[in-house]
Amino acid sequence: MPTDVSLIGCDNDELLCTISRPAITSIRPNFEQAGYAAARALDAMMRGRRPNETVMRIPGAKVIVRGSTEHIPPAVAVVNAAMEYIKRHALEGISTADVVSHLKISHSLLDLRFRQLRNESVMDAILSTRLAEVQRLLETTNRKLLDIGIACGFRSADYLKRLFKKRFGMSMREWRAAHRKAR
């Protein structure tokens, strides 16, 4: 959804409509008008008259548009699907080839869409996800730097150290010390 199927709910229950992903478009009935119409019909039946209509049409319902009916351009859908895969599997040491294989599209098309929409490569997105977890583990655990690197999908501790310093301007030890003091 919504690239293949659009879904519309009824009664616009905010909790049910917004808890799902994507959020469900819904119809908000005009309950006040429906109540008056039902009361008129009930009154007529209680007076022994048959209702004029067996189906009541109540004006004033509104469609509350949410994600389940939004048109998502194919390029956005591809990048969103790739990011979902990356979020779920980045710490497993995946590469761009794994994302390409999962989505069954060409490497050049995926990289083009990422650069157009996110201004980064697929590998940059994977590394950003891994590095965010490295930062979290540095701040919240006492695990060894090597163990953190392995847990976050890095095969080389030296590569992780160089990358971390290049991205954040400090070593992993310095980052851990600075963020532990701030906490």
GROMACS elastic network, one bead per residue, 0.5 to 0.9 nm:
[ bonds ]
;  ai    aj funct       b0    kb
    1     4     6  0.55627   500
    1     5     6  0.51778   500
    1     6     6  0.61413   500
    1     7     6  0.77757   500
    1    21     6  0.88692   500
    1    22     6  0.72856   500
    1    67     6  0.84561   500
    1    68     6  0.60641   500
    1    69     6  0.78764   500
    2     5     6  0.51437   500
    2     6     6  0.50205   500
    2     7     6  0.76052   500
    2    22     6  0.79284   500
    2    67     6  0.72018   500
    2    68     6  0.51408   500
    2    69     6  0.56261   500
    2    70     6  0.64366   500
    2    71     6  0.67633   500
    2    72     6  0.71491   500
    3     6     6  0.75497   500
    3    68     6  0.88983   500
    3    69     6  0.85846   500
    3    70     6  0.84466   500
    3    71     6  0.68925   500
    3    72     6  0.63612   500
    3    73     6  0.80884   500
    3    74     6  0.77373   500
    3    77     6  0.74755   500
    5    68     6  0.80974   500
    5    69     6  0.80358   500
    6    24     6  0.89547   500
    6    25     6  0.86814   500
    6    67     6  0.89598   500
    6    68     6  0.55306   500
    6    70     6  0.79955   500
    7    24     6  0.65991   500
    7    25     6  0.67254   500
    7    26     6  0.83931   500
    7    68     6  0.55034   500
    7    69     6  0.62557   500
    8    24     6  0.62633   500
    8    26     6  0.50604   500
    8    27     6  0.72759   500
    8    63     6  0.88025   500
    8    65     6  0.87572   500
    8    68     6  0.72399   500
    8    69     6  0.74154   500
    9    12     6  0.68629   500
    9    13     6  0.86701   500
    9    17     6  0.75978   500
    9    24     6  0.65380   500
    9    25     6  0.61465   500
    9    27     6  0.63577   500
   10    13     6  0.77311   500
   10    25     6  0.85288   500
   10    26     6  0.51686   500
   10    28     6  0.67692   500
   10    29     6  0.79146   500
   11    14     6  0.89675   500
   11    26     6  0.68459   500
   11    27     6  0.57902   500
   11    28     6  0.52312   500
   11    29     6  0.61444   500
   12    15     6  0.87155   500
   12    16     6  0.81099   500
   12    17     6  0.67832   500
   12    24     6  0.88935   500
   12    25     6  0.80187   500
   12    26     6  0.50533   500
   12    27     6  0.56051   500
   12    28     6  0.50246   500
   12    29     6  0.79144   500
   12    63     6  0.87055   500
   12    64     6  0.75308   500
   13    16     6  0.55079   500
   13    17     6  0.59675   500
   13    18     6  0.85104   500
   13    26     6  0.81122   500
   13    28     6  0.84983   500
   14    17     6  0.51579   500
   14    18     6  0.59415   500
   14    19     6  0.82837   500
   15    18     6  0.54657   500
   15    19     6  0.58754   500
   15    20     6  0.88506   500
   16    19     6  0.55325   500
   16    20     6  0.69344   500
   16    23     6  0.85459   500
   16    24     6  0.80342   500
   17    20     6  0.63337   500
   17    21     6  0.89752   500
   17    22     6  0.88594   500
   17    23     6  0.55021   500
   17    25     6  0.69549   500
   17    26     6  0.72237   500
   17    66     6  0.83409   500
   18    21     6  0.75793   500
   18    22     6  0.78458   500
   18    24     6  0.64802   500
   18    25     6  0.89205   500
   18    66     6  0.83212   500
   19    22     6  0.83692   500
   19    23     6  0.65715   500
   19    24     6  0.85698   500
   20    23     6  0.51558   500
   20    24     6  0.68922   500
   21    24     6  0.77150   500
   21    67     6  0.78595   500
   21    68     6  0.80557   500
   22    66     6  0.77253   500
   22    67     6  0.50445   500
   22    68     6  0.54698   500
   22    69     6  0.89882   500
   23    66     6  0.55572   500
   23    67     6  0.50051   500
   23    68     6  0.58375   500
   24    64     6  0.88313   500
   24    65     6  0.77769   500
   24    66     6  0.55519   500
   24    67     6  0.61056   500
   24    69     6  0.76045   500
   25    63     6  0.72411   500
   25    64     6  0.56599   500
   25    67     6  0.66064   500
   25    68     6  0.56831   500
   25    69     6  0.62994   500
   25    70     6  0.87355   500
   26    62     6  0.84225   500
   26    63     6  0.58100   500
   26    64     6  0.52849   500
   26    65     6  0.67097   500
   26    66     6  0.76909   500
   27    61     6  0.66454   500
   27    62     6  0.56706   500
   27    64     6  0.60056   500
   27    65     6  0.85898   500
   28    31     6  0.83892   500
   28    60     6  0.88531   500
   28    61     6  0.55685   500
   28    62     6  0.51433   500
   28    63     6  0.61260   500
   28    64     6  0.68214   500
   29    32     6  0.86958   500
   29    33     6  0.88389   500
   29    34     6  0.80548   500
   29    58     6  0.82443   500
   29    59     6  0.85608   500
   29    60     6  0.70598   500
   29    62     6  0.65125   500
   29    63     6  0.86346   500
   30    33     6  0.55853   500
   30    34     6  0.62260   500
   30    35     6  0.86910   500
   30    58     6  0.71977   500
   30    59     6  0.71235   500
   30    60     6  0.54094   500
   30    61     6  0.50401   500
   30    62     6  0.77751   500
   31    35     6  0.59788   500
   31    36     6  0.86524   500
   31    58     6  0.88932   500
   31    61     6  0.85412   500
   32    35     6  0.51170   500
   32    36     6  0.64150   500
   32    37     6  0.87322   500
   33    36     6  0.51614   500
   33    37     6  0.61580   500
   33    38     6  0.85387   500
   33    58     6  0.65890   500
   33    59     6  0.75864   500
   33    60     6  0.79061   500
   34    37     6  0.51127   500
   34    38     6  0.60294   500
   34    39     6  0.84996   500
   34    56     6  0.85775   500
   34    57     6  0.86633   500
   34    58     6  0.60219   500
   34    59     6  0.86216   500
   35    38     6  0.51297   500
   35    39     6  0.61009   500
   35    40     6  0.86528   500
   36    39     6  0.50531   500
   36    40     6  0.62146   500
   36    41     6  0.86644   500
   37    40     6  0.51400   500
   37    41     6  0.62368   500
   37    42     6  0.85926   500
   37    56     6  0.77933   500
   37    58     6  0.77745   500
   38    41     6  0.51025   500
   38    42     6  0.60461   500
   38    43     6  0.84616   500
   38    56     6  0.85713   500
   39    42     6  0.50521   500
   39    43     6  0.59655   500
   39    44     6  0.85116   500
   40    43     6  0.50713   500
   40    44     6  0.61605   500
   40    45     6  0.86671   500
   41    44     6  0.51028   500
   41    45     6  0.62323   500
   41    46     6  0.86215   500
   41    50     6  0.84465   500
   41    51     6  0.59071   500
   41    52     6  0.83548   500
   41    53     6  0.89927   500
   42    45     6  0.50828   500
   42    46     6  0.60808   500
   42    47     6  0.86160   500
   42    51     6  0.83531   500
   43    46     6  0.51118   500
   43    47     6  0.63181   500
   43    48     6  0.88318   500
   43    49     6  0.87274   500
   44    47     6  0.51716   500
   44    48     6  0.65303   500
   44    49     6  0.52184   500
   44    50     6  0.67825   500
   44    51     6  0.65583   500
   45    48     6  0.50643   500
   45    49     6  0.50527   500
   45    50     6  0.57617   500
   45    51     6  0.66024   500
   46    49     6  0.73068   500
   47    50     6  0.88617   500
   49    52     6  0.87762   500
   50    53     6  0.86212   500
   51    54     6  0.68142   500
   53    56     6  0.62839   500
   58    61     6  0.74810   500
   65    68     6  0.80100   500
   65    69     6  0.69269   500
   65    70     6  0.75922   500
   66    69     6  0.63899   500
   66    70     6  0.66816   500
   67    70     6  0.50553   500
   67    71     6  0.83593   500
   68    71     6  0.86859   500
   69    72     6  0.89105   500
   72    75     6  0.81607   500
   72    76     6  0.63239   500
   72    77     6  0.62558   500
   73    76     6  0.54066   500
   73    77     6  0.63616   500
   73    78     6  0.88359   500
   74    78     6  0.61751   500
   74    79     6  0.87006   500
   75    78     6  0.52131   500
   75    79     6  0.63639   500
   75    80     6  0.86245   500
   75   110     6  0.87518   500
   75   113     6  0.60469   500
   75   114     6  0.87163   500
   75   116     6  0.89843   500
   75   117     6  0.81663   500
   76    79     6  0.51716   500
   76    80     6  0.59994   500
   76    81     6  0.84915   500
   76   113     6  0.78384   500
   76   117     6  0.74203   500
   77    80     6  0.50766   500
   77    81     6  0.60557   500
   77    82     6  0.84989   500
   78    81     6  0.51850   500
   78    82     6  0.61316   500
   78    83     6  0.86336   500
   78   103     6  0.78392   500
   78   110     6  0.75035   500
   78   113     6  0.77547   500
   78   114     6  0.89287   500
   79    83     6  0.61026   500
   79    84     6  0.86165   500
   79   110     6  0.74585   500
   79   113     6  0.66878   500
   79   114     6  0.63020   500
   79   117     6  0.77989   500
   79   118     6  0.85267   500
   80    83     6  0.50974   500
   80    84     6  0.62135   500
   80    85     6  0.86715   500
   81    84     6  0.51597   500
   81    85     6  0.63230   500
   81    86     6  0.86332   500
   81   103     6  0.76658   500
   82    85     6  0.51357   500
   82    86     6  0.60988   500
   82    87     6  0.86286   500
   82    99     6  0.63976   500
   82   100     6  0.82929   500
   82   102     6  0.84524   500
   82   103     6  0.71734   500
   82   110     6  0.84511   500
   82   122     6  0.83173   500
   83    87     6  0.60156   500
   83    88     6  0.85434   500
   83   122     6  0.87131   500
   83   125     6  0.77773   500
   83   126     6  0.85632   500
   84    87     6  0.51968   500
   84    88     6  0.63294   500
   84    89     6  0.86841   500
   85    88     6  0.52352   500
   85    89     6  0.60611   500
   85    90     6  0.78945   500
   85    99     6  0.70066   500
   85   102     6  0.81028   500
   85   103     6  0.89463   500
   86    89     6  0.52150   500
   86    90     6  0.50150   500
   86    91     6  0.86099   500
   86    94     6  0.80098   500
   86    99     6  0.73108   500
   86   122     6  0.88498   500
   86   125     6  0.76527   500
   86   126     6  0.60700   500
   86   129     6  0.76842   500
   87    90     6  0.58575   500
   87    91     6  0.83004   500
   87   126     6  0.79629   500
   87   129     6  0.67971   500
   88    91     6  0.78870   500
   88    92     6  0.87712   500
   89    92     6  0.53888   500
   89    93     6  0.75234   500
   89    94     6  0.66105   500
   89   126     6  0.89035   500
   90    93     6  0.58714   500
   90    94     6  0.56396   500
   90    95     6  0.81600   500
   90   126     6  0.56857   500
   90   127     6  0.77959   500
   90   129     6  0.65746   500
   90   130     6  0.62072   500
   90   152     6  0.76212   500
   90   153     6  0.68898   500
   91    94     6  0.73554   500
   91   126     6  0.85866   500
   91   129     6  0.79867   500
   91   130     6  0.59832   500
   91   133     6  0.83092   500
   91   150     6  0.85965   500
   91   151     6  0.66919   500
   91   154     6  0.80419   500
   92   151     6  0.79637   500
   92   152     6  0.70576   500
   92   153     6  0.50729   500
   92   154     6  0.86676   500
   93   126     6  0.89183   500
   93   130     6  0.88691   500
   93   150     6  0.87987   500
   93   152     6  0.73909   500
   93   154     6  0.63364   500
   93   155     6  0.76150   500
   94    97     6  0.78827   500
   94    98     6  0.59154   500
   94    99     6  0.76262   500
   94   126     6  0.78251   500
   94   153     6  0.75484   500
   95    98     6  0.53152   500
   95    99     6  0.68042   500
   95   100     6  0.88602   500
   95   122     6  0.85064   500
   95   123     6  0.67823   500
   95   126     6  0.76018   500
   96    99     6  0.51793   500
   96   100     6  0.61921   500
   96   101     6  0.85769   500
   96   107     6  0.76887   500
   96   111     6  0.88464   500
   96   121     6  0.89858   500
   96   122     6  0.60262   500
   96   123     6  0.58144   500
   96   126     6  0.80948   500
   97   101     6  0.60173   500
   97   102     6  0.85212   500
   97   107     6  0.72338   500
   98   101     6  0.50632   500
   98   102     6  0.61104   500
   98   103     6  0.86602   500
   99   102     6  0.50845   500
   99   103     6  0.62038   500
   99   104     6  0.83725   500
   99   107     6  0.87966   500
   99   110     6  0.88469   500
   99   122     6  0.83142   500
  100   103     6  0.52761   500
  100   104     6  0.57851   500
  100   105     6  0.57310   500
  100   106     6  0.63724   500
  100   107     6  0.58211   500
  100   110     6  0.71286   500
  101   104     6  0.50209   500
  101   105     6  0.70922   500
  101   106     6  0.84244   500
  101   107     6  0.88055   500
  102   105     6  0.82640   500
  103   106     6  0.87053   500
  105   108     6  0.86249   500
  105   109     6  0.70134   500
  105   110     6  0.69600   500
  106   109     6  0.53102   500
  106   110     6  0.63260   500
  106   111     6  0.86445   500
  107   110     6  0.52831   500
  107   111     6  0.61252   500
  107   112     6  0.84991   500
  108   111     6  0.51701   500
  108   112     6  0.59656   500
  108   113     6  0.86094   500
  109   112     6  0.50256   500
  109   113     6  0.61772   500
  109   114     6  0.85949   500
  110   113     6  0.52234   500
  110   114     6  0.61938   500
  110   115     6  0.86475   500
  110   121     6  0.87490   500
  110   122     6  0.75880   500
  111   114     6  0.50830   500
  111   115     6  0.61541   500
  111   116     6  0.85717   500
  111   120     6  0.83483   500
  111   121     6  0.57793   500
  111   122     6  0.61007   500
  112   115     6  0.52116   500
  112   116     6  0.61376   500
  112   117     6  0.86373   500
  112   121     6  0.81585   500
  113   116     6  0.50395   500
  113   117     6  0.59979   500
  113   118     6  0.79520   500
  113   119     6  0.89798   500
  113   121     6  0.89019   500
  114   117     6  0.53262   500
  114   118     6  0.52354   500
  114   119     6  0.64110   500
  114   120     6  0.60035   500
  114   121     6  0.57498   500
  114   122     6  0.63644   500
  114   125     6  0.89388   500
  115   118     6  0.55091   500
  115   121     6  0.58600   500
  115   122     6  0.83654   500
  116   119     6  0.58477   500
  116   120     6  0.81950   500
  117   120     6  0.82410   500
  118   121     6  0.79344   500
  118   125     6  0.89012   500
  120   123     6  0.81732   500
  120   124     6  0.59975   500
  120   125     6  0.69882   500
  121   124     6  0.50703   500
  121   125     6  0.65243   500
  121   126     6  0.88247   500
  122   125     6  0.51591   500
  122   126     6  0.63703   500
  122   127     6  0.87145   500
  123   127     6  0.60664   500
  123   128     6  0.84571   500
  124   127     6  0.50813   500
  124   128     6  0.59978   500
  124   129     6  0.85768   500
  125   128     6  0.50773   500
  125   129     6  0.62449   500
  125   130     6  0.86722   500
  126   129     6  0.52491   500
  126   130     6  0.63108   500
  126   131     6  0.86515   500
  127   130     6  0.50092   500
  127   131     6  0.59373   500
  127   132     6  0.84644   500
  128   131     6  0.50725   500
  128   132     6  0.60759   500
  128   133     6  0.86966   500
  129   132     6  0.52677   500
  129   133     6  0.65935   500
  129   134     6  0.88383   500
  129   152     6  0.89653   500
  130   133     6  0.52518   500
  130   134     6  0.62880   500
  130   135     6  0.87896   500
  130   149     6  0.88905   500
  130   152     6  0.55253   500
  130   153     6  0.70202   500
  130   154     6  0.82053   500
  131   135     6  0.61402   500
  131   136     6  0.85329   500
  131   152     6  0.76964   500
  131   160     6  0.87202   500
  131   163     6  0.89725   500
  131   164     6  0.74076   500
  132   135     6  0.51435   500
  132   136     6  0.62722   500
  132   137     6  0.87240   500
  133   137     6  0.61108   500
  133   138     6  0.84712   500
  133   148     6  0.87565   500
  133   152     6  0.66602   500
  134   137     6  0.52016   500
  134   138     6  0.60675   500
  134   139     6  0.86076   500
  134   145     6  0.89221   500
  134   148     6  0.63569   500
  134   149     6  0.70292   500
  134   151     6  0.85420   500
  134   152     6  0.64834   500
  134   172     6  0.87619   500
  135   138     6  0.50929   500
  135   139     6  0.62097   500
  135   140     6  0.86019   500
  135   172     6  0.82082   500
  135   175     6  0.80194   500
  135   176     6  0.78611   500
  136   139     6  0.52630   500
  136   140     6  0.60619   500
  136   141     6  0.82095   500
  137   140     6  0.51582   500
  137   141     6  0.53793   500
  137   142     6  0.80099   500
  137   143     6  0.75980   500
  137   148     6  0.68631   500
  138   141     6  0.58430   500
  138   142     6  0.70914   500
  138   143     6  0.75004   500
  138   144     6  0.88152   500
  138   145     6  0.79199   500
  138   148     6  0.77410   500
  138   172     6  0.75147   500
  138   173     6  0.82086   500
  138   175     6  0.77538   500
  138   176     6  0.53181   500
  138   177     6  0.88732   500
  138   179     6  0.85439   500
  138   180     6  0.87198   500
  139   142     6  0.82049   500
  139   175     6  0.82402   500
  139   176     6  0.56029   500
  139   177     6  0.82950   500
  139   179     6  0.61875   500
  139   180     6  0.60350   500
  139   183     6  0.86430   500
  140   176     6  0.89402   500
  140   180     6  0.82178   500
  141   144     6  0.88586   500
  142   145     6  0.88230   500
  143   146     6  0.82795   500
  143   147     6  0.64031   500
  143   148     6  0.64519   500
  144   147     6  0.52382   500
  144   148     6  0.63127   500
  144   149     6  0.87316   500
  145   148     6  0.50852   500
  145   149     6  0.62231   500
  145   150     6  0.87376   500
  145   157     6  0.80313   500
  145   172     6  0.76259   500
  145   173     6  0.81646   500
  146   149     6  0.51328   500
  146   150     6  0.63340   500
  146   151     6  0.86389   500
  146   156     6  0.87658   500
  146   157     6  0.60386   500
  147   150     6  0.51673   500
  147   151     6  0.60628   500
  147   152     6  0.85669   500
  148   151     6  0.50365   500
  148   152     6  0.61400   500
  148   153     6  0.87981   500
  148   154     6  0.87089   500
  149   152     6  0.51831   500
  149   153     6  0.64568   500
  149   154     6  0.51777   500
  149   155     6  0.74378   500
  149   156     6  0.77235   500
  149   157     6  0.62834   500
  149   160     6  0.68142   500
  149   161     6  0.89568   500
  150   153     6  0.53168   500
  150   154     6  0.53115   500
  150   155     6  0.63328   500
  150   156     6  0.81145   500
  150   157     6  0.79891   500
  151   154     6  0.75435   500
  154   157     6  0.69240   500
  154   159     6  0.78751   500
  154   160     6  0.65819   500
  155   159     6  0.81809   500
  155   160     6  0.84269   500
  156   159     6  0.52794   500
  156   160     6  0.64101   500
  156   161     6  0.87778   500
  157   160     6  0.51089   500
  157   161     6  0.61728   500
  157   162     6  0.87088   500
  158   161     6  0.51088   500
  158   162     6  0.62355   500
  158   163     6  0.85148   500
  159   162     6  0.52523   500
  159   163     6  0.60120   500
  159   164     6  0.84464   500
  160   163     6  0.50734   500
  160   164     6  0.58765   500
  160   165     6  0.84789   500
  161   164     6  0.52186   500
  161   165     6  0.61971   500
  161   166     6  0.85691   500
  161   171     6  0.67990   500
  161   172     6  0.69004   500
  162   165     6  0.53017   500
  162   166     6  0.61145   500
  162   167     6  0.86474   500
  162   171     6  0.82178   500
  163   166     6  0.50861   500
  163   167     6  0.60851   500
  163   168     6  0.84850   500
  164   167     6  0.52270   500
  164   168     6  0.59054   500
  164   169     6  0.75949   500
  164   170     6  0.73325   500
  164   171     6  0.66006   500
  164   172     6  0.67202   500
  165   168     6  0.53795   500
  165   171     6  0.50056   500
  165   172     6  0.72313   500
  166   169     6  0.56169   500
  166   170     6  0.76345   500
  166   171     6  0.87870   500
  167   170     6  0.82835   500
  168   171     6  0.78791   500
  168   172     6  0.89402   500
  168   175     6  0.83042   500
  170   173     6  0.81034   500
  170   174     6  0.59539   500
  170   175     6  0.62167   500
  171   174     6  0.51249   500
  171   175     6  0.61165   500
  171   176     6  0.85602   500
  172   175     6  0.50123   500
  172   176     6  0.60773   500
  172   177     6  0.86163   500
  173   176     6  0.51080   500
  173   177     6  0.62178   500
  173   178     6  0.86165   500
  174   177     6  0.51706   500
  174   178     6  0.60781   500
  174   179     6  0.85538   500
  175   178     6  0.51603   500
  175   179     6  0.60584   500
  175   180     6  0.83806   500
  176   179     6  0.53672   500
  176   180     6  0.59596   500
  176   181     6  0.85860   500
  177   180     6  0.52386   500
  177   181     6  0.62580   500
  177   182     6  0.87442   500
  178   181     6  0.53665   500
  178   182     6  0.64097   500
  178   183     6  0.88673   500
  179   183     6  0.62141   500
  180   183     6  0.51323   500
